[in-house]
Amino acid sequence: MHAERPVSWQLDAIDRLVATDPELLVPTARLPLRLDDPAARERGAQWWADVVAAGAEGAVVKPAGSCERGRRGLVQPGLKVRGQDYLRLVYGPHYTEPANLTRLRERAVGRKRALALREYALGLEALHRFVEGEPLWRVHQAMAAVLALESQPVDPRL
């Protein structure tokens, strides 16, 4: 299934779609990096700062492979890294004060991360069922489970 192909393959496919109508579709900005290289991490931080300075909310950091698995199972497929302007809108104008930053750092995000992983896995299951030609009720079953997960109360600011 295409969902299991590397992110670079997926972005190349998107680039081919964008090329068919660049007035309608916008390319996805990205910067592939090796996180074990300090110079690459510095380039990534500067790229992110430039993207945010240009008005973006932030960026999404993803592993190079899709459907990566770690020692505890499926790895979170992406992590949003927001810029200060966006965070100021969400957490208020004084969120950078030391007491507020301490409070924000102490938030428990495990539940939110676990929920995101379950939603991702169910979305992949729905895609798999669709591609395999299963009856639509089976596809809808997985999607209904995603919607049910989204109804669980979680701090939307996380």
N, CA, C and O atoms as a GROMACS GRO file, in nm:
protein
  632
    1MET      N    1   0.086  -0.118   0.000
    1MET     CA    2   0.000   0.000   0.000
    1MET      C    3   0.090   0.124   0.000
    1MET      O    4   0.198   0.122   0.060
    2HIS      N    5   0.046   0.230  -0.066
    2HIS     CA    6   0.126   0.352  -0.077
    2HIS      C    7   0.151   0.419   0.058
    2HIS      O    8   0.251   0.488   0.074
    3ALA      N    9   0.062   0.399   0.153
    3ALA     CA   10   0.080   0.460   0.285
    3ALA      C   11   0.207   0.410   0.353
    3ALA      O   12   0.259   0.477   0.442
    4GLU      N   13   0.257   0.294   0.312
    4GLU     CA   14   0.376   0.238   0.374
    4GLU      C   15   0.504   0.276   0.300
    4GLU      O   16   0.613   0.238   0.341
    5ARG      N   17   0.491   0.348   0.192
    5ARG     CA   18   0.610   0.393   0.118
    5ARG      C   19   0.676   0.509   0.193
    5ARG      O   20   0.611   0.574   0.275
    6PRO      N   21   0.804   0.534   0.166
    6PRO     CA   22   0.872   0.645   0.235
    6PRO      C   23   0.806   0.780   0.208
    6PRO      O   24   0.743   0.799   0.104
    7VAL      N   25   0.820   0.871   0.301
    7VAL     CA   26   0.762   1.004   0.286
    7VAL      C   27   0.815   1.070   0.158
    7VAL      O   28   0.740   1.141   0.091
    8SER      N   29   0.942   1.048   0.124
    8SER     CA   30   0.999   1.109   0.002
    8SER      C   31   0.922   1.062  -0.122
    8SER      O   32   0.899   1.142  -0.212
    9TRP      N   33   0.883   0.935  -0.128
    9TRP     CA   34   0.805   0.884  -0.240
    9TRP      C   35   0.669   0.954  -0.246
    9TRP      O   36   0.623   0.994  -0.352
   10GLN      N   37   0.605   0.968  -0.129
   10GLN     CA   38   0.475   1.034  -0.123
   10GLN      C   39   0.485   1.180  -0.168
   10GLN      O   40   0.399   1.227  -0.243
   11LEU      N   41   0.589   1.250  -0.123
   11LEU     CA   42   0.604   1.390  -0.162
   11LEU      C   43   0.636   1.403  -0.311
   11LEU      O   44   0.591   1.498  -0.375
   12ASP      N   45   0.712   1.308  -0.367
   12ASP     CA   46   0.738   1.309  -0.512
   12ASP      C   47   0.607   1.291  -0.589
   12ASP      O   48   0.586   1.356  -0.692
   13ALA      N   49   0.520   1.203  -0.540
   13ALA     CA   50   0.389   1.184  -0.605
   13ALA      C   51   0.307   1.312  -0.598
   13ALA      O   52   0.241   1.350  -0.695
   14ILE      N   53   0.310   1.379  -0.485
   14ILE     CA   54   0.239   1.506  -0.470
   14ILE      C   55   0.297   1.610  -0.566
   14ILE      O   56   0.223   1.686  -0.628
   15ASP      N   57   0.430   1.614  -0.578
   15ASP     CA   58   0.494   1.708  -0.671
   15ASP      C   59   0.446   1.685  -0.814
   15ASP      O   60   0.425   1.780  -0.889
   16ARG      N   61   0.429   1.558  -0.853
   16ARG     CA   62   0.381   1.529  -0.988
   16ARG      C   63   0.237   1.580  -1.006
   16ARG      O   64   0.201   1.629  -1.113
   17LEU      N   65   0.156   1.569  -0.902
   17LEU     CA   66   0.019   1.623  -0.909
   17LEU      C   67   0.021   1.775  -0.919
   17LEU      O   68  -0.053   1.833  -0.998
   18VAL      N   69   0.106   1.839  -0.839
   18VAL     CA   70   0.118   1.985  -0.842
   18VAL      C   71   0.158   2.032  -0.981
   18VAL      O   72   0.108   2.132  -1.031
   19ALA      N   73   0.249   1.958  -1.043
   19ALA     CA   74   0.298   1.996  -1.176
   19ALA      C   75   0.186   1.995  -1.280
   19ALA      O   76   0.196   2.065  -1.381
   20THR      N   77   0.082   1.917  -1.258
   20THR     CA   78  -0.028   1.913  -1.355
   20THR      C   79  -0.111   2.040  -1.354
   20THR      O   80  -0.171   2.075  -1.455
   21ASP      N   81  -0.116   2.110  -1.240
   21ASP     CA   82  -0.191   2.236  -1.231
   21ASP      C   83  -0.136   2.321  -1.117
   21ASP      O   84  -0.197   2.327  -1.010
   22PRO      N   85  -0.022   2.389  -1.139
   22PRO     CA   86   0.040   2.467  -1.032
   22PRO      C   87  -0.040   2.590  -0.989
   22PRO      O   88  -0.011   2.650  -0.885
   23GLU      N   89  -0.142   2.627  -1.067
   23GLU     CA   90  -0.227   2.738  -1.022
   23GLU      C   91  -0.331   2.690  -0.920
   23GLU      O   92  -0.377   2.768  -0.837
   24LEU      N   93  -0.367   2.564  -0.927
   24LEU     CA   94  -0.465   2.508  -0.836
   24LEU      C   95  -0.400   2.446  -0.712
   24LEU      O   96  -0.451   2.457  -0.601
   25LEU      N   97  -0.286   2.381  -0.733
   25LEU     CA   98  -0.220   2.307  -0.626
   25LEU      C   99  -0.089   2.374  -0.585
   25LEU      O  100  -0.020   2.434  -0.668
   26VAL      N  101  -0.056   2.363  -0.458
   26VAL     CA  102   0.065   2.426  -0.404
   26VAL      C  103   0.161   2.316  -0.357
   26VAL      O  104   0.119   2.222  -0.290
   27PRO      N  105   0.287   2.328  -0.391
   27PRO     CA  106   0.382   2.225  -0.345
   27PRO      C  107   0.402   2.230  -0.194
   27PRO      O  108   0.384   2.334  -0.130
   28THR      N  109   0.440   2.118  -0.138
   28THR     CA  110   0.468   2.108   0.005
   28THR      C  111   0.615   2.138   0.029
   28THR      O  112   0.703   2.068  -0.021
   29ALA      N  113   0.641   2.244   0.106
   29ALA     CA  114   0.779   2.278   0.140
   29ALA      C  115   0.835   2.172   0.235
   29ALA      O  116   0.764   2.124   0.323
   30ARG      N  117   0.960   2.137   0.217
   30ARG     CA  118   1.020   2.038   0.306
   30ARG      C  119   1.171   2.050   0.302
   30ARG      O  120   1.230   2.106   0.209
   31LEU      N  121   1.232   1.995   0.406
   31LEU     CA  122   1.376   1.994   0.417
   31LEU      C  123   1.417   1.861   0.481
   31LEU      O  124   1.412   1.847   0.603
   32PRO      N  125   1.457   1.764   0.400
   32PRO     CA  126   1.500   1.636   0.458
   32PRO      C  127   1.630   1.654   0.536
   32PRO      O  128   1.723   1.721   0.491
   33LEU      N  129   1.634   1.593   0.654
   33LEU     CA  130   1.751   1.607   0.742
   33LEU      C  131   1.786   1.476   0.809
   33LEU      O  132   1.700   1.390   0.829
   34ARG      N  133   1.912   1.462   0.844
   34ARG     CA  134   1.957   1.353   0.931
   34ARG      C  135   1.975   1.414   1.069
   34ARG      O  136   2.062   1.499   1.088
   35LEU      N  137   1.894   1.372   1.163
   35LEU     CA  138   1.897   1.433   1.294
   35LEU      C  139   2.021   1.398   1.376
   35LEU      O  140   2.045   1.458   1.480
   36ASP      N  141   2.099   1.302   1.328
   36ASP     CA  142   2.223   1.270   1.399
   36ASP      C  143   2.339   1.360   1.355
   36ASP      O  144   2.452   1.343   1.401
   37ASP      N  145   2.311   1.455   1.266
   37ASP     CA  146   2.411   1.550   1.216
   37ASP      C  147   2.381   1.688   1.276
   37ASP      O  148   2.280   1.748   1.241
   38PRO      N  149   2.467   1.739   1.366
   38PRO     CA  150   2.440   1.869   1.430
   38PRO      C  151   2.424   1.983   1.329
   38PRO      O  152   2.340   2.071   1.349
   39ALA      N  153   2.502   1.983   1.221
   39ALA     CA  154   2.488   2.089   1.121
   39ALA      C  155   2.352   2.082   1.052
   39ALA      O  156   2.292   2.184   1.020
   40ALA      N  157   2.304   1.960   1.028
   40ALA     CA  158   2.173   1.943   0.966
   40ALA      C  159   2.063   1.991   1.060
   40ALA      O  160   1.967   2.054   1.017
   41ARG      N  161   2.077   1.963   1.189
   41ARG     CA  162   1.979   2.011   1.286
   41ARG      C  163   1.976   2.164   1.288
   41ARG      O  164   1.869   2.224   1.298
   42GLU      N  165   2.092   2.226   1.277
   42GLU     CA  166   2.099   2.373   1.274
   42GLU      C  167   2.031   2.426   1.147
   42GLU      O  168   1.958   2.526   1.153
   43ARG      N  169   2.055   2.360   1.032
   43ARG     CA  170   1.987   2.401   0.908
   43ARG      C  171   1.836   2.387   0.922
   43ARG      O  172   1.760   2.471   0.875
   44GLY      N  173   1.793   2.279   0.988
   44GLY     CA  174   1.650   2.257   1.009
   44GLY      C  175   1.588   2.364   1.096
   44GLY      O  176   1.479   2.413   1.068
   45ALA      N  177   1.658   2.401   1.202
   45ALA     CA  178   1.607   2.506   1.291
   45ALA      C  179   1.597   2.639   1.217
   45ALA      O  180   1.501   2.713   1.236
   46GLN      N  181   1.696   2.670   1.134
   46GLN     CA  182   1.692   2.794   1.059
   46GLN      C  183   1.581   2.791   0.955
   46GLN      O  184   1.512   2.891   0.934
   47TRP      N  185   1.563   2.677   0.888
   47TRP     CA  186   1.456   2.663   0.790
   47TRP      C  187   1.321   2.685   0.857
   47TRP      O  188   1.236   2.757   0.804
   48TRP      N  189   1.302   2.623   0.974
   48TRP     CA  190   1.176   2.639   1.048
   48TRP      C  191   1.156   2.786   1.084
   48TRP      O  192   1.046   2.839   1.068
   49ALA      N  193   1.260   2.854   1.133
   49ALA     CA  194   1.249   2.995   1.169
   49ALA      C  195   1.211   3.079   1.048
   49ALA      O  196   1.129   3.171   1.059
   50ASP      N  197   1.268   3.049   0.933
   50ASP     CA  198   1.236   3.122   0.810
   50ASP      C  199   1.091   3.100   0.768
   50ASP      O  200   1.022   3.193   0.727
   51VAL      N  201   1.044   2.974   0.779
   51VAL     CA  202   0.906   2.941   0.742
   51VAL      C  203   0.809   3.016   0.832
   51VAL      O  204   0.710   3.072   0.785
   52VAL      N  205   0.838   3.017   0.963
   52VAL     CA  206   0.750   3.085   1.058
   52VAL      C  207   0.755   3.237   1.034
   52VAL      O  208   0.652   3.303   1.039
   53ALA      N  209   0.874   3.290   1.009
   53ALA     CA  210   0.887   3.434   0.983
   53ALA      C  211   0.810   3.476   0.858
   53ALA      O  212   0.766   3.590   0.846
   54ALA      N  213   0.795   3.382   0.764
   54ALA     CA  214   0.721   3.411   0.641
   54ALA      C  215   0.570   3.402   0.661
   54ALA      O  216   0.493   3.425   0.568
   55GLY      N  217   0.526   3.366   0.784
   55GLY     CA  218   0.383   3.367   0.814
   55GLY      C  219   0.319   3.232   0.836
   55GLY      O  220   0.199   3.225   0.862
   56ALA      N  221   0.395   3.125   0.828
   56ALA     CA  222   0.338   2.992   0.852
   56ALA      C  223   0.314   2.970   1.001
   56ALA      O  224   0.382   3.030   1.084
   57GLU      N  225   0.219   2.882   1.034
   57GLU     CA  226   0.194   2.847   1.174
   57GLU      C  227   0.311   2.772   1.234
   57GLU      O  228   0.336   2.779   1.354
   58GLY      N  229   0.382   2.700   1.151
   58GLY     CA  230   0.493   2.617   1.196
   58GLY      C  231   0.524   2.515   1.089
   58GLY      O  232   0.508   2.541   0.970
   59ALA      N  233   0.568   2.398   1.132
   59ALA     CA  234   0.602   2.291   1.039
   59ALA      C  235   0.568   2.158   1.104
   59ALA      O  236   0.547   2.150   1.225
   60VAL      N  237   0.564   2.054   1.022
   60VAL     CA  238   0.541   1.919   1.071
   60VAL      C  239   0.670   1.841   1.051
   60VAL      O  240   0.726   1.837   0.941
   61VAL      N  241   0.717   1.779   1.157
   61VAL     CA  242   0.837   1.695   1.151
   61VAL      C  243   0.790   1.550   1.141
   61VAL      O  244   0.708   1.504   1.220
   62LYS      N  245   0.844   1.479   1.041
   62LYS     CA  246   0.803   1.340   1.018
   62LYS      C  247   0.926   1.252   1.006
   62LYS      O  248   1.032   1.298   0.965
   63PRO      N  249   0.911   1.126   1.042
   63PRO     CA  250   1.020   1.031   1.015
   63PRO      C  251   1.029   1.008   0.864
   63PRO      O  252   0.931   1.028   0.792
   64ALA      N  253   1.145   0.967   0.817
   64ALA     CA  254   1.165   0.948   0.672
   64ALA      C  255   1.076   0.838   0.616
   64ALA      O  256   1.032   0.846   0.502
   65GLY      N  257   1.051   0.738   0.695
   65GLY     CA  258   0.966   0.629   0.649
   65GLY      C  259   0.826   0.646   0.702
   65GLY      O  260   0.806   0.700   0.812
   66SER      N  261   0.730   0.601   0.627
   66SER     CA  262   0.592   0.601   0.677
   66SER      C  263   0.571   0.474   0.756
   66SER      O  264   0.641   0.375   0.736
   67CYS      N  265   0.476   0.477   0.844
   67CYS     CA  266   0.443   0.359   0.924
   67CYS      C  267   0.566   0.304   0.996
   67CYS      O  268   0.585   0.182   1.002
   68GLU      N  269   0.647   0.393   1.049
   68GLU     CA  270   0.765   0.351   1.126
   68GLU      C  271   0.721   0.281   1.254
   68GLU      O  272   0.619   0.317   1.313
   69ARG      N  273   0.797   0.184   1.294
   69ARG     CA  274   0.768   0.113   1.418
   69ARG      C  275   0.888   0.122   1.510
   69ARG      O  276   1.003   0.106   1.468
   70GLY      N  277   0.860   0.147   1.635
   70GLY     CA  278   0.962   0.150   1.738
   70GLY      C  279   0.943   0.033   1.832
   70GLY      O  280   0.866  -0.059   1.804
   71ARG      N  281   1.012   0.036   1.943
   71ARG     CA  282   1.004  -0.077   2.036
   71ARG      C  283   0.866  -0.089   2.102
   71ARG      O  284   0.832  -0.194   2.155
   72ARG      N  285   0.786   0.020   2.098
   72ARG     CA  286   0.652   0.016   2.157
   72ARG      C  287   0.542   0.020   2.051
   72ARG      O  288   0.427   0.051   2.081
   73GLY      N  289   0.577  -0.012   1.927
   73GLY     CA  290   0.476  -0.016   1.822
   73GLY      C  291   0.489   0.100   1.725
   73GLY      O  292   0.598   0.154   1.704
   74LEU      N  293   0.377   0.137   1.666
   74LEU     CA  294   0.372   0.241   1.563
   74LEU      C  295   0.424   0.374   1.619
   74LEU      O  296   0.387   0.415   1.729
   75VAL      N  297   0.510   0.440   1.542
   75VAL     CA  298   0.567   0.569   1.582
   75VAL      C  299   0.474   0.679   1.534
   75VAL      O  300   0.415   0.670   1.426
   76GLN      N  301   0.460   0.783   1.615
   76GLN     CA  302   0.375   0.895   1.578
   76GLN      C  303   0.416   0.944   1.439
   76GLN      O  304   0.534   0.969   1.415
   77PRO      N  305   0.320   0.959   1.347
   77PRO     CA  306   0.353   0.990   1.208
   77PRO      C  307   0.401   1.132   1.183
   77PRO      O  308   0.456   1.160   1.076
   78GLY      N  309   0.382   1.222   1.276
   78GLY     CA  310   0.426   1.360   1.259
   78GLY      C  311   0.410   1.437   1.388
   78GLY      O  312   0.330   1.401   1.474
   79LEU      N  313   0.487   1.542   1.399
   79LEU     CA  314   0.481   1.627   1.518
   79LEU      C  315   0.476   1.772   1.471
   79LEU      O  316   0.566   1.817   1.400
   80LYS      N  317   0.372   1.844   1.511
   80LYS     CA  318   0.360   1.985   1.475
   80LYS      C  319   0.454   2.067   1.562
   80LYS      O  320   0.456   2.053   1.684
   81VAL      N  321   0.533   2.152   1.497
   81VAL     CA  322   0.624   2.242   1.569
   81VAL      C  323   0.577   2.383   1.535
   81VAL      O  324   0.604   2.435   1.427
   82ARG      N  325   0.506   2.443   1.629
   82ARG     CA  326   0.441   2.572   1.606
   82ARG      C  327   0.537   2.688   1.633
   82ARG      O  328   0.633   2.676   1.709
   83GLY      N  329   0.508   2.800   1.569
   83GLY     CA  330   0.583   2.923   1.590
   83GLY      C  331   0.523   3.007   1.701
   83GLY      O  332   0.412   2.981   1.748
   84GLN      N  333   0.598   3.108   1.744
   84GLN     CA  334   0.556   3.192   1.857
   84GLN      C  335   0.424   3.263   1.833
   84GLN      O  336   0.341   3.272   1.924
   85ASP      N  337   0.403   3.315   1.713
   85ASP     CA  338   0.278   3.388   1.687
   85ASP      C  339   0.157   3.297   1.705
   85ASP      O  340   0.057   3.337   1.764
   86TYR      N  341   0.166   3.176   1.654
   86TYR     CA  342   0.056   3.082   1.669
   86TYR      C  343   0.036   3.048   1.817
   86TYR      O  344  -0.077   3.048   1.866
   87LEU      N  345   0.144   3.019   1.886
   87LEU     CA  346   0.135   2.984   2.029
   87LEU      C  347   0.079   3.099   2.112
   87LEU      O  348   0.007   3.076   2.210
   88ARG      N  349   0.111   3.219   2.074
   88ARG     CA  350   0.058   3.336   2.145
   88ARG      C  351  -0.094   3.343   2.129
   88ARG      O  352  -0.165   3.377   2.223
   89LEU      N  353  -0.143   3.311   2.010
   89LEU     CA  354  -0.287   3.310   1.988
   89LEU      C  355  -0.356   3.203   2.073
   89LEU      O  356  -0.464   3.226   2.126
   90VAL      N  357  -0.292   3.088   2.086
   90VAL     CA  358  -0.352   2.976   2.157
   90VAL      C  359  -0.341   2.992   2.308
   90VAL      O  360  -0.438   2.971   2.380
   91TYR      N  361  -0.222   3.031   2.357
   91TYR     CA  362  -0.196   3.033   2.501
   91TYR      C  363  -0.200   3.171   2.564
   91TYR      O  364  -0.188   3.184   2.686
   92GLY      N  365  -0.218   3.273   2.483
   92GLY     CA  366  -0.227   3.408   2.536
   92GLY      C  367  -0.099   3.486   2.518
   92GLY      O  368   0.007   3.428   2.494
   93PRO      N  369  -0.108   3.618   2.531
   93PRO     CA  370   0.007   3.705   2.502
   93PRO      C  371   0.124   3.689   2.598
   93PRO      O  372   0.236   3.729   2.566
   94HIS      N  373   0.100   3.631   2.714
   94HIS     CA  374   0.206   3.620   2.814
   94HIS      C  375   0.256   3.476   2.831
   94HIS      O  376   0.312   3.441   2.935
   95TYR      N  377   0.237   3.395   2.729
   95TYR     CA  378   0.274   3.254   2.746
   95TYR      C  379   0.424   3.234   2.763
   95TYR      O  380   0.466   3.131   2.816
   96THR      N  381   0.506   3.331   2.720
   96THR     CA  382   0.652   3.314   2.732
   96THR      C  383   0.707   3.354   2.868
   96THR      O  384   0.827   3.341   2.892
   97GLU      N  385   0.622   3.401   2.958
   97GLU     CA  386   0.670   3.431   3.093
   97GLU      C  387   0.711   3.301   3.160
   97GLU      O  388   0.646   3.198   3.140
   98PRO      N  389   0.818   3.303   3.240
   98PRO     CA  390   0.872   3.179   3.298
   98PRO      C  391   0.770   3.090   3.368
   98PRO      O  392   0.772   2.968   3.349
   99ALA      N  393   0.681   3.147   3.447
   99ALA     CA  394   0.582   3.064   3.517
   99ALA      C  395   0.489   2.994   3.419
   99ALA      O  396   0.452   2.878   3.439
  100ASN      N  397   0.451   3.064   3.312
  100ASN     CA  398   0.362   3.005   3.212
  100ASN      C  399   0.435   2.896   3.134
  100ASN      O  400   0.377   2.792   3.105
  101LEU      N  401   0.560   2.920   3.099
  101LEU     CA  402   0.636   2.817   3.027
  101LEU      C  403   0.654   2.692   3.112
  101LEU      O  404   0.646   2.580   3.061
  102THR      N  405   0.678   2.710   3.242
  102THR     CA  406   0.691   2.596   3.332
  102THR      C  407   0.561   2.515   3.333
  102THR      O  408   0.563   2.392   3.323
  103ARG      N  409   0.449   2.584   3.344
  103ARG     CA  410   0.319   2.517   3.343
  103ARG      C  411   0.295   2.443   3.212
  103ARG      O  412   0.247   2.330   3.212
  104LEU      N  413   0.330   2.507   3.101
  104LEU     CA  414   0.309   2.444   2.970
  104LEU      C  415   0.398   2.321   2.952
  104LEU      O  416   0.355   2.222   2.894
  105ARG      N  417   0.521   2.328   3.001
  105ARG     CA  418   0.612   2.213   2.988
  105ARG      C  419   0.567   2.094   3.071
  105ARG      O  420   0.601   1.980   3.039
  106GLU      N  421   0.491   2.119   3.176
  106GLU     CA  422   0.448   2.011   3.265
  106GLU      C  423   0.318   1.943   3.221
  106GLU      O  424   0.272   1.850   3.286
  107ARG      N  425   0.261   1.990   3.111
  107ARG     CA  426   0.137   1.927   3.064
  107ARG      C  427   0.162   1.782   3.027
  107ARG      O  428   0.269   1.748   2.976
  108ALA      N  429   0.066   1.698   3.052
  108ALA     CA  430   0.075   1.558   3.014
  108ALA      C  431   0.021   1.544   2.871
  108ALA      O  432  -0.099   1.560   2.847
  109VAL      N  433   0.108   1.514   2.780
  109VAL     CA  434   0.067   1.502   2.640
  109VAL      C  435   0.056   1.357   2.594
  109VAL      O  436   0.024   1.330   2.479
  110GLY      N  437   0.083   1.264   2.685
  110GLY     CA  438   0.078   1.122   2.650
  110GLY      C  439  -0.058   1.078   2.597
  110GLY      O  440  -0.066   1.002   2.501
  111ARG      N  441  -0.163   1.126   2.659
  111ARG     CA  442  -0.298   1.089   2.615
  111ARG      C  443  -0.325   1.139   2.474
  111ARG      O  444  -0.382   1.068   2.391
  112LYS      N  445  -0.285   1.263   2.447
  112LYS     CA  446  -0.304   1.322   2.314
  112LYS      C  447  -0.224   1.243   2.209
  112LYS      O  448  -0.274   1.215   2.100
  113ARG      N  449  -0.100   1.208   2.243
  113ARG     CA  450  -0.016   1.132   2.149
  113ARG      C  451  -0.075   0.994   2.123
  113ARG      O  452  -0.077   0.948   2.009
  114ALA      N  453  -0.122   0.928   2.229
  114ALA     CA  454  -0.182   0.795   2.213
  114ALA      C  455  -0.308   0.803   2.126
  114ALA      O  456  -0.332   0.716   2.042
  115LEU      N  457  -0.387   0.907   2.146
  115LEU     CA  458  -0.507   0.927   2.065
  115LEU      C  459  -0.471   0.948   1.918
  115LEU      O  460  -0.534   0.891   1.829
  116ALA      N  461  -0.369   1.029   1.893
  116ALA     CA  462  -0.324   1.054   1.755
  116ALA      C  463  -0.278   0.924   1.689
  116ALA      O  464  -0.307   0.901   1.571
  117LEU      N  465  -0.207   0.840   1.762
  117LEU     CA  466  -0.162   0.713   1.707
  117LEU      C  467  -0.279   0.621   1.674
  117LEU      O  468  -0.280   0.555   1.570
  118ARG      N  469  -0.378   0.616   1.762
  118ARG     CA  470  -0.496   0.532   1.735
  118ARG      C  471  -0.571   0.582   1.613
  118ARG      O  472  -0.616   0.503   1.530
  119GLU      N  473  -0.587   0.715   1.602
  119GLU     CA  474  -0.655   0.771   1.485
  119GLU      C  475  -0.578   0.739   1.357
  119GLU      O  476  -0.638   0.705   1.255
  120TYR      N  477  -0.447   0.750   1.363
  120TYR     CA  478  -0.363   0.721   1.247
  120TYR      C  479  -0.378   0.575   1.206
  120TYR      O  480  -0.397   0.545   1.088
  121ALA      N  481  -0.370   0.484   1.302
  121ALA     CA  482  -0.382   0.341   1.273
  121ALA      C  483  -0.519   0.307   1.214
  121ALA      O  484  -0.528   0.228   1.120
  122LEU      N  485  -0.624   0.367   1.267
  122LEU     CA  486  -0.758   0.342   1.213
  122LEU      C  487  -0.774   0.401   1.073
  122LEU      O  488  -0.841   0.342   0.988
  123GLY      N  489  -0.714   0.517   1.049
  123GLY     CA  490  -0.717   0.575   0.915
  123GLY      C  491  -0.647   0.486   0.814
  123GLY      O  492  -0.695   0.466   0.702
  124LEU      N  493  -0.532   0.431   0.853
  124LEU     CA  494  -0.461   0.336   0.766
  124LEU      C  495  -0.546   0.211   0.741
  124LEU      O  496  -0.549   0.159   0.630
  125GLU      N  497  -0.613   0.165   0.845
  125GLU     CA  498  -0.700   0.048   0.830
  125GLU      C  499  -0.813   0.078   0.731
  125GLU      O  500  -0.845  -0.007   0.647
  126ALA      N  501  -0.872   0.196   0.740
  126ALA     CA  502  -0.978   0.233   0.647
  126ALA      C  503  -0.925   0.237   0.503
  126ALA      O  504  -0.990   0.187   0.411
  127LEU      N  505  -0.809   0.295   0.485
  127LEU     CA  506  -0.749   0.298   0.350
  127LEU      C  507  -0.721   0.157   0.298
  127LEU      O  508  -0.748   0.126   0.183
  128HIS      N  509  -0.667   0.074   0.385
  128HIS     CA  510  -0.638  -0.064   0.346
  128HIS      C  511  -0.766  -0.136   0.303
  128HIS      O  512  -0.768  -0.203   0.200
  129ARG      N  513  -0.871  -0.121   0.381
  129ARG     CA  514  -0.998  -0.185   0.347
  129ARG      C  515  -1.052  -0.135   0.213
  129ARG      O  516  -1.105  -0.212   0.134
  130PHE      N  517  -1.039  -0.004   0.188
  130PHE     CA  518  -1.087   0.054   0.063
  130PHE      C  519  -1.008   0.000  -0.056
  130PHE      O  520  -1.066  -0.041  -0.157
  131VAL      N  521  -0.875   0.000  -0.043
  131VAL     CA  522  -0.788  -0.045  -0.153
  131VAL      C  523  -0.810  -0.194  -0.182
  131VAL      O  524  -0.802  -0.236  -0.297
  132GLU      N  525  -0.837  -0.271  -0.078
  132GLU     CA  526  -0.860  -0.415  -0.096
  132GLU      C  527  -0.999  -0.445  -0.151
  132GLU      O  528  -1.032  -0.560  -0.177
  133GLY      N  529  -1.081  -0.340  -0.168
  133GLY     CA  530  -1.214  -0.359  -0.225
  133GLY      C  531  -1.316  -0.418  -0.130
  133GLY      O  532  -1.415  -0.478  -0.172
  134GLU      N  533  -1.291  -0.400   0.000
  134GLU     CA  534  -1.388  -0.450   0.097
  134GLU      C  535  -1.518  -0.369   0.085
  134GLU      O  536  -1.517  -0.258   0.032
  135PRO      N  537  -1.628  -0.424   0.134
  135PRO     CA  538  -1.755  -0.350   0.128
  135PRO      C  539  -1.741  -0.214   0.198
  135PRO      O  540  -1.668  -0.201   0.296
  136LEU      N  541  -1.812  -0.117   0.148
  136LEU     CA  542  -1.801   0.018   0.203
  136LEU      C  543  -1.839   0.025   0.351
  136LEU      O  544  -1.787   0.110   0.424
  137TRP      N  545  -1.927  -0.062   0.396
  137TRP     CA  546  -1.962  -0.059   0.538
  137TRP      C  547  -1.841  -0.091   0.623
  137TRP      O  548  -1.830  -0.042   0.736
  138ARG      N  549  -1.747  -0.173   0.571
  138ARG     CA  550  -1.624  -0.204   0.645
  138ARG      C  551  -1.531  -0.083   0.647
  138ARG      O  552  -1.464  -0.059   0.748
  139VAL      N  553  -1.525  -0.007   0.539
  139VAL     CA  554  -1.446   0.116   0.535
  139VAL      C  555  -1.506   0.216   0.633
  139VAL      O  556  -1.436   0.278   0.712
  140HIS      N  557  -1.638   0.231   0.625
  140HIS     CA  558  -1.708   0.326   0.713
  140HIS      C  559  -1.693   0.288   0.860
  140HIS      O  560  -1.691   0.375   0.947
  141GLN      N  561  -1.685   0.159   0.887
  141GLN     CA  562  -1.668   0.112   1.024
  141GLN      C  563  -1.538   0.169   1.084
  141GLN      O  564  -1.539   0.220   1.196
  142ALA      N  565  -1.429   0.162   1.009
  142ALA     CA  566  -1.301   0.215   1.058
  142ALA      C  567  -1.307   0.367   1.070
  142ALA      O  568  -1.254   0.424   1.166
  143MET      N  569  -1.371   0.434   0.975
  143MET     CA  570  -1.380   0.580   0.981
  143MET      C  571  -1.469   0.625   1.096
  143MET      O  572  -1.442   0.727   1.159
  144ALA      N  573  -1.575   0.550   1.124
  144ALA     CA  574  -1.661   0.583   1.238
  144ALA      C  575  -1.582   0.571   1.368
  144ALA      O  576  -1.604   0.648   1.462
  145ALA      N  577  -1.491   0.475   1.374
  145ALA     CA  578  -1.407   0.460   1.493
  145ALA      C  579  -1.316   0.582   1.509
  145ALA      O  580  -1.293   0.627   1.621
  146VAL      N  581  -1.265   0.636   1.398
  146VAL     CA  582  -1.183   0.758   1.405
  146VAL      C  583  -1.267   0.872   1.460
  146VAL      O  584  -1.222   0.946   1.548
  147LEU      N  585  -1.387   0.888   1.408
  147LEU     CA  586  -1.476   0.995   1.456
  147LEU      C  587  -1.509   0.977   1.604
  147LEU      O  588  -1.518   1.075   1.678
  148ALA      N  589  -1.529   0.853   1.646
  148ALA     CA  590  -1.557   0.827   1.788
  148ALA      C  591  -1.439   0.869   1.874
  148ALA      O  592  -1.458   0.926   1.981
  149LEU      N  593  -1.317   0.840   1.828
  149LEU     CA  594  -1.199   0.882   1.904
  149LEU      C  595  -1.190   1.034   1.912
  149LEU      O  596  -1.151   1.088   2.016
  150GLU      N  597  -1.227   1.102   1.805
  150GLU     CA  598  -1.220   1.248   1.804
  150GLU      C  599  -1.322   1.311   1.898
  150GLU      O  600  -1.311   1.429   1.931
  151SER      N  601  -1.420   1.234   1.940
  151SER     CA  602  -1.520   1.289   2.032
  151SER      C  603  -1.474   1.282   2.178
  151SER      O  604  -1.540   1.336   2.266
  152GLN      N  605  -1.361   1.215   2.204
  152GLN     CA  606  -1.309   1.207   2.340
  152GLN      C  607  -1.254   1.343   2.381
  152GLN      O  608  -1.187   1.409   2.302
  153PRO      N  609  -1.281   1.385   2.504
  153PRO     CA  610  -1.232   1.517   2.546
  153PRO      C  611  -1.081   1.519   2.564
  153PRO      O  612  -1.025   1.443   2.643
  154VAL      N  613  -1.017   1.607   2.489
  154VAL     CA  614  -0.872   1.628   2.498
  154VAL      C  615  -0.849   1.778   2.481
  154VAL      O  616  -0.917   1.844   2.402
  155ASP      N  617  -0.754   1.831   2.555
  155ASP     CA  618  -0.722   1.973   2.543
  155ASP      C  619  -0.683   2.004   2.398
  155ASP      O  620  -0.580   1.957   2.352
  156PRO      N  621  -0.763   2.083   2.326
  156PRO     CA  622  -0.735   2.107   2.184
  156PRO      C  623  -0.609   2.190   2.162
  156PRO      O  624  -0.560   2.198   2.050
  157ARG      N  625  -0.556   2.252   2.267
  157ARG     CA  626  -0.437   2.335   2.251
  157ARG      C  627  -0.310   2.252   2.247
  157ARG      O  628  -0.203   2.305   2.216
  158LEU      N  629  -0.318   2.123   2.277
  158LEU     CA  630  -0.197   2.039   2.278
  158LEU      C  631  -0.149   2.015   2.138
  158LEU      O  632  -0.048   1.946   2.119
   0.00000   0.00000   0.00000
